[in-house]
Amino acid sequence: MNEILWHNRARKQIKLIPAKEREIIHDRIDLLAGFPDVAGVDVKPLTGHSGGKKKR
């Protein structure tokens, strides 16, 4: 199982989201901890990037 690390900036930003939506987001992120077995989460591969990796 993977570990989800939250940065302080992400913690502050998620506090600004209404509680109902925030709970849904937390539930979906918890499902991602079991990657690649992510049943129930709409995960799509990146497109338009060479090598399948996003460039920043």
N, C-alpha and C positions, 0 to 999 in steps of 0.2 A: 504494500500500500504506500502511496506517495504522501508526502507531507505538504500542506498548504502553508506558505509563509505570508503573513500579512505585514506590509510595510506600514509605518505610522501614518503616512499620507493617505493610504487606502482606508485605514481605520477611521480617520477623521472624515473622509469623504462619504463613507457608507453611513455614518451617523446622520448625515444630512438627508438621507432617503427616508420616506415615511416607513413606519415600523412594519406594516403588512408586506410591502415590497421588499424591505430589507430581509425579512424572514425567508421569503422565496429565494432571494439571491444567496443567502447563507446555505440553504438546503441544496441548491444546485451546485454551489462550489464544493460542498462536502461530497457530493456524488463524484466530482472530478478527482477527488483523492484516490479513487479506485481506478484511474486511467490505466490501461486502455479499455477496461470494462465499464463503459459509461452509458449503460442502458437508461433511457429516460431523459437524457440530456441531448440537446440539439447541437452536436459538434460538427463543424464543417471544415474541410481542409482549406488552407490558404490558396488563393488563386492570384495569378498575375505577378507572382514572384518566382524568380529563378531558383531552382533547388529546393522549393517547398519551404523556404525559410523567409520570414519577414525581415526586411532590412530597415534599420532605423537610421 
